[in-house]
């Protein structure tokens, strides 16, 4: 098993820099989404435009691994809350996937289109280098493969790169979600045939686009939405998709809703509007609160817990850290077990009269408990 170092105060090595690191765990403890997180670091460099939060949730199974999200949160507290929720999800994702890794996540509070400069990334690479041994990261919303390569050239604790890594993990994530959708369909309808099935995809980033192509190839009818109209139009032109604006995708008359953008979309306000009977997508933290899974259950909607169905990308980059190095074949075999894990969760939830989210969390905590003993 990989071993993490003890959380510690660190000084940025190398040249003198205005970057400062601060342990803000005590500040985070007052937020509702704080869940016994082990360590939370703030990296700030005003001269280079960096405000970055690294949340390390639980390292019982190994050092923390999680992507870096670049997003213009409306407040610092919103960014911190995002990091807290995402890092906890990564802990559960690693645990259910059987990986010897803990959960962490980074959030850079910035607009990826207008504020993500080489100087900002340079400052962030110094923060990562200072946290080497505690936190491994890679691409996420707003952080591209090219950005990950930039960071990897400056610090070793970056995964999913073209140089020294396994490359873009998005297609692997999409493949796992595709298999998970088929598993959910088989559980709900008795067969996993996608021909004629109506699927709404919210978000056409790297994962959403790859998923859309896979589903269309199998004969599914696709409805899409994206904040970038050009992406939606590409799906219309190339895949014959129907395009909807904004949150209208949540009310689409479809069989399956695949959230592949940001989280928090399934809430007490939106769940009553859903027409889909299955929710299965790549987005993290799809539930707005921990209680919203009950609302899905009351409506008879089958929910594939996000950190189970979208674990393919994590499995892929985690394989880079394995003692023997990256093995593509072994990684894909692990990804292809996602339907088996999901089916077990669906069946256990029905047998125990619980929600799929409750069962998934219980399984993750069971493994974490064994790791702590």
C-alpha positions in Angstrom: 0.0 0.0 0.0 1.2 3.5 -0.7 1.9 5.4 2.4 1.1 9.1 3.0 3.2 11.4 5.0 1.9 13.1 8.2 0.1 16.3 7.5 2.6 19.1 8.1 3.3 22.7 7.7 5.5 23.2 4.7 7.5 25.9 3.1 7.6 26.3 -0.7 11.0 25.0 -1.8 13.2 26.6 -4.4 13.1 30.2 -5.4 11.6 32.9 -3.2 7.9 33.2 -3.9 4.9 35.2 -2.6 3.0 31.9 -2.4 1.8 31.3 1.2 0.3 28.1 2.5 -2.1 28.1 5.4 -3.8 25.3 7.3 -7.5 26.3 7.4 -8.9 23.1 8.9 -10.2 24.9 11.9 -12.0 27.4 9.7 -13.7 24.6 7.8 -14.9 22.8 10.9 -17.8 25.2 11.2 -19.3 24.4 7.8 -22.1 21.8 7.4 -20.1 19.7 4.9 -17.1 19.3 7.2 -16.8 15.6 7.9 -13.8 15.1 10.1 -11.4 16.1 7.3 -7.8 15.5 8.2 -6.3 18.6 6.6 -7.3 21.5 4.5 -4.7 23.8 2.9 -5.1 27.2 1.4 -2.6 28.4 -1.1 -2.7 32.1 -2.0 -0.6 34.2 -4.3 -2.2 37.5 -5.0 0.4 38.6 -7.4 -0.2 35.6 -9.7 -4.0 35.4 -9.1 -4.0 32.1 -7.2 -6.5 31.1 -4.5 -6.5 27.4 -4.2 -8.0 25.0 -1.6 -6.7 21.4 -1.1 -9.0 19.3 1.1 -7.7 16.0 2.4 -10.6 14.0 3.8 -9.4 10.6 4.8 -6.1 8.8 4.3 -6.9 5.5 6.1 -6.3 3.5 2.9 -3.5 5.6 1.5 -2.5 9.1 0.3 -5.1 11.4 -1.0 -5.9 11.5 -4.7 -8.4 13.8 -6.5 -8.6 16.2 -9.4 -8.2 19.9 -9.4 -11.3 22.0 -10.3 -11.0 25.5 -11.7 -14.3 27.3 -11.1 -15.3 30.9 -10.4 -17.2 30.3 -7.1 -19.3 33.2 -6.0 -17.5 33.2 -2.6 -14.6 31.6 -0.8 -17.0 29.7 1.4 -18.7 28.2 -1.6 -15.3 27.1 -3.0 -14.4 25.6 0.4 -17.7 23.8 0.6 -17.1 22.4 -2.9 -13.7 21.1 -1.9 -15.1 19.5 1.3 -17.9 17.6 -0.5 -15.7 16.6 -3.4 -12.9 15.2 -1.2 -15.3 13.2 0.8 -16.7 11.7 -2.4 -13.2 10.8 -3.5 -12.7 8.9 -0.2 -15.8 6.8 -0.8 -15.0 6.4 -4.5 -11.5 5.0 -3.7 -12.9 2.7 -1.0 -15.6 1.2 -3.1 -13.3 0.8 -6.1 -10.9 -1.2 -3.9 -8.0 1.3 -4.2 -5.3 1.9 -1.6 -5.8 5.6 -1.8 -7.6 8.3 0.3 -9.8 11.1 -0.7 -8.8 14.6 -1.6 -9.8 17.4 -3.9 -8.5 20.8 -5.0 -10.4 23.8 -6.0 -8.9 26.9 -7.7 -11.3 29.8 -7.4 -11.0 31.4 -10.9 -12.6 31.5 -14.3 -10.8 28.9 -16.4 -11.5 30.9 -19.6 -10.2 34.3 -18.4 -8.1 33.9 -15.3 -6.3 30.6 -15.7 -2.9 32.0 -16.7 0.5 30.3 -16.9 1.5 32.4 -13.8 -1.5 31.1 -11.8 -0.6 27.5 -12.8 3.0 28.1 -11.9 2.0 29.3 -8.4 -0.3 26.3 -8.1 2.5 23.9 -9.1 4.5 25.3 -6.1 1.6 24.5 -3.8 1.4 20.9 -5.2 5.2 20.4 -4.9 5.0 21.5 -1.2 2.2 18.9 -0.6 4.0 16.1 -2.5 3.4 12.8 -0.5 0.1 14.0 0.9 -1.9 14.8 -2.3 -1.9 13.6 -5.9 -4.0 15.4 -8.4 -5.0 15.6 -12.1 -7.5 17.2 -14.5 -11.1 18.1 -13.6 -13.6 20.7 -14.6 -11.6 23.7 -15.8 -8.2 22.0 -15.7 -7.3 20.5 -19.1 -4.9 17.7 -20.1 -2.5 20.4 -21.3 -2.7 22.1 -17.9 -1.9 18.8 -16.2 1.1 18.4 -18.4 2.2 21.9 -17.4 2.0 21.0 -13.7 3.6 17.6 -14.1 6.7 19.3 -15.7 7.1 21.2 -12.4 6.0 18.7 -9.7 5.8 14.9 -9.6 2.4 14.5 -7.8 0.2 15.0 -10.9 -1.5 12.1 -12.7 -3.3 11.6 -16.0 -0.7 13.4 -18.1 0.7 12.7 -21.6 4.3 12.7 -20.3 5.0 10.1 -17.7 1.3 9.4 -17.2 -1.6 7.5 -18.7 -3.1 10.4 -20.6 -6.6 11.8 -20.6 -8.8 9.8 -18.1 -12.0 11.1 -19.5 -12.7 8.3 -22.0 -12.1 5.8 -19.3 -14.6 7.6 -17.0 -17.1 7.7 -19.9 -16.7 4.0 -20.5 -17.4 3.2 -16.9 -20.5 5.4 -16.9 -21.6 3.7 -20.1 -21.3 0.3 -18.6 -23.0 1.6 -15.4 -26.0 2.9 -17.5 -26.4 -0.5 -19.0 -26.3 -2.1 -15.6 -29.0 0.2 -14.3 -31.1 -0.4 -17.4 -30.8 -4.2 -16.9 -31.8 -3.9 -13.3 -34.8 -1.8 -14.0 -36.0 -3.4 -17.2 -34.4 -6.8 -17.3 -32.2 -6.1 -20.3 -29.4 -3.7 -21.1 -30.3 -3.0 -24.7 -29.9 0.7 -25.5 -31.5 0.8 -28.9 -34.5 3.2 -28.7 -33.7 4.2 -25.2 -34.0 8.0 -24.6 -31.1 9.5 -22.7 -30.6 13.1 -21.6 -27.0 14.2 -21.1 -26.4 17.4 -19.1 -22.9 18.6 -19.9 -20.8 17.9 -23.0 -17.3 18.2 -21.7 -14.7 15.4 -22.4 -16.7 12.8 -20.4 -20.2 13.8 -21.6 -19.1 13.9 -25.2 -17.5 10.5 -25.1 -20.5 9.1 -23.4 -22.9 10.6 -26.0 -21.0 9.0 -28.8 -21.1 5.6 -27.1 -24.8 5.8 -26.4 -25.6 7.0 -29.9 -23.6 4.1 -31.4 -25.7 1.7 -29.5 -28.9 3.2 -30.9 -30.0 5.5 -28.0 -31.8 8.7 -28.7 -29.9 11.6 -27.3 -31.0 14.9 -25.8 -28.2 17.3 -24.6 -27.6 20.6 -22.9 -24.4 22.5 -22.2 -23.5 26.0 -21.1 -21.5 26.3 -24.3 -24.0 26.4 -27.2 -21.3 25.3 -29.7 -20.9 22.0 -27.9 -24.6 21.3 -27.9 -24.8 22.2 -31.6 -21.9 19.8 -32.4 -24.0 17.0 -30.8 -27.0 18.0 -32.9 -24.9 18.1 -36.1 -22.9 14.9 -35.5 -25.1 12.7 -33.4 -28.6 13.9 -34.4 -29.2 14.9 -30.9 -32.0 17.2 -29.6 -30.7 20.2 -27.8 -32.4 21.9 -24.8 -31.4 25.1 -23.0 -30.2 25.2 -19.4 -32.2 23.3 -16.7 -34.8 22.3 -19.2 -32.8 19.1 -19.6 -33.9 18.0 -16.2 -37.5 17.9 -17.3 -36.9 16.1 -20.6 -39.2 13.2 -21.3 -36.5 10.5 -21.3 -35.8 7.1 -19.8 -32.4 8.0 -18.3 -30.9 11.3 -17.1 -27.0 11.4 -17.2 -25.7 14.4 -15.3 -22.2 15.1 -16.6 -21.6 18.7 -15.5 -21.4 20.2 -12.0 -23.0 18.7 -8.9 -25.9 19.6 -6.7 -28.6 19.3 -9.5 -30.8 16.7 -7.7 -32.7 18.7 -5.0 -36.1 19.0 -3.5 -36.8 21.6 -6.1 -35.7 19.6 -9.2 -36.5 16.0 -8.3 -40.3 16.5 -8.6 -39.7 17.7 -12.2 -37.8 14.6 -13.3 -39.4 12.3 -15.9 -36.5 9.9 -16.1 -36.8 6.7 -14.2 -33.0 6.2 -14.0 -30.3 8.7 -12.9 -26.8 7.6 -14.0 -24.1 10.0 -14.9 -20.6 11.2 -14.5 -21.0 14.4 -12.4 -19.7 14.4 -8.8 -22.0 15.2 -5.9 -25.2 15.1 -7.9 -27.3 15.2 -4.8 -27.8 18.7 -3.4 -28.0 17.3 0.2 -27.6 13.9 1.8 -31.3 13.7 2.2 -32.3 14.0 -1.4 -31.7 10.4 -2.2 -34.8 9.7 -0.2 -36.8 11.9 -2.5 -35.6 9.9 -5.5 -36.6 6.7 -3.7 -40.1 8.0 -3.0 -40.5 8.7 -6.7 -39.3 5.3 -7.7 -36.2 6.6 -9.5 -33.2 4.3 -9.6 -30.1 6.3 -8.7 -26.6 5.1 -9.6 -24.4 6.7 -6.9 -22.1 9.0 -8.7 -18.9 8.0 -6.9 -19.5 4.4 -8.0 -20.5 4.8 -11.6 -17.9 7.5 -12.4 -14.9 5.8 -10.8 -13.3 4.7 -14.1 -11.1 7.8 -14.4 -9.9 7.4 -10.8 -9.0 3.8 -11.5 -7.1 4.8 -14.5 -4.9 7.5 -12.9 -4.5 5.5 -9.7 -2.9 2.7 -11.7 0.0 5.1 -12.4 0.8 5.0 -8.7 0.8 1.2 -8.5 4.1 -0.5 -7.6 4.4 -2.1 -11.0 3.5 1.1 -12.9 0.6 1.6 -15.2 -1.1 -1.4 -16.8 -3.8 -0.5 -19.3 -5.3 -4.0 -19.5 -5.5 -4.5 -15.8 -7.1 -1.1 -15.4 -9.8 -1.8 -18.0 -10.6 -5.1 -16.2 -11.1 -3.1 -13.0 -13.4 -0.6 -14.8 -15.4 -3.4 -16.3 -16.4 -4.5 -12.7 -18.4 -1.2 -12.2 -21.6 -2.8 -13.4 -21.1 -5.7 -11.0 -20.6 -3.3 -8.1 -23.6 -1.2 -9.0 -25.9 -4.3 -9.4 -24.9 -5.5 -5.9 -25.8 -2.0 -4.6 -29.1 -2.0 -6.3 -30.0 -5.4 -5.0 -28.9 -4.7 -1.5 -30.8 -1.5 -1.4 -34.0 -3.3 -2.4 -33.4 -6.1 0.1 -32.7 -3.8 3.0 -35.3 -1.2 2.1 -32.6 1.5 1.9 -31.6 4.0 -0.8 -28.7 3.1 -3.2 -26.8 6.1 -1.8 -27.1 4.8 1.8 -25.9 1.4 0.7 -23.0 2.7 -1.3 -21.9 4.9 1.7 -22.2 1.9 4.0 -20.0 -0.2 1.8 -17.4 2.5 1.6 -17.4 3.0 5.4 -17.1 -0.7 5.9 -13.8 -0.8 3.9 -12.6 2.4 5.6 -13.2 0.8 9.0 -11.2 -2.2 8.0 -8.4 0.1 6.9 -8.3 1.9 10.2 -8.2 -1.3 12.3 
